[in-house]
Amino acid sequence: MVDRYICSFCGEILEPGTGKMFVRRDGTIYYFCSSKCQNNYRLGRVPRRVRWTAAGRRARGKE
């Protein structure tokens, strides 16, 4: 069984063999589907305030 992960920033499902895994010094694991998500996380952006993320769509009442 192949594990399926969810992008830590946008909330999309990662296909097996794609994406990046980032491990912080405290042991927290983040999965990113693209460099777009990874760079937005590095910039300190909150996913609820970004329109195209799943959390942003939920915050605006679109889903």
C-alpha positions as a printed Julia matrix, in Angstrom:
63×3 Matrix{Float64}:
   0.0    0.0    0.0
   1.42   3.34  -1.06
   0.93   6.23   1.35
  -0.87   9.29   0.05
   0.01  12.61   1.62
  -1.75  15.96   1.67
   0.08  19.18   0.85
   0.68  21.1    4.07
  -0.04  24.44   2.41
  -2.77  24.07  -0.22
  -4.46  20.84   0.91
  -4.19  18.9   -2.38
  -3.51  15.16  -2.43
   0.04  14.26  -3.48
   0.43  11.46  -5.99
   3.01   8.82  -5.04
   6.5    9.78  -6.17
   5.81  13.51  -6.4
   6.27  16.52  -4.14
   8.78  17.39  -1.47
   9.05  16.52   2.2
  10.44  19.16   4.59
  11.43  18.2    8.15
  11.97  20.95  10.7
  14.49  20.69  13.51
  11.76  19.92  16.02
  10.71  16.89  13.95
   7.58  18.31  12.31
   7.06  16.99   8.8
   5.6   19.13   6.0
   4.69  17.9    2.52
   4.55  20.27  -0.44
   3.05  19.53  -3.85
   4.94  22.28  -5.7
   7.55  24.98  -5.32
   4.67  27.48  -5.32
   3.37  26.02  -2.05
   6.84  25.67  -0.58
   7.76  29.3   -1.32
   4.47  30.6    0.07
   5.13  28.65   3.29
   8.67  30.08   3.51
   7.3   33.6    3.08
   5.1   33.0    6.13
   1.79  33.27   4.32
  -1.3   31.88   6.04
  -3.21  29.4    3.81
  -6.58  30.83   4.96
  -5.72  34.18   3.39
  -4.58  32.78   0.03
  -7.52  32.47  -2.34
  -6.51  29.33  -4.27
  -5.91  27.05  -1.27
  -8.56  24.73   0.16
  -8.47  26.59   3.49
  -8.86  29.91   1.68
 -11.87  28.67  -0.25
 -13.46  27.37   2.95
 -12.8   30.72   4.69
 -14.6   32.59   1.89
 -17.57  30.18   1.85
 -16.85  28.76  -1.64
 -16.72  25.13  -0.48
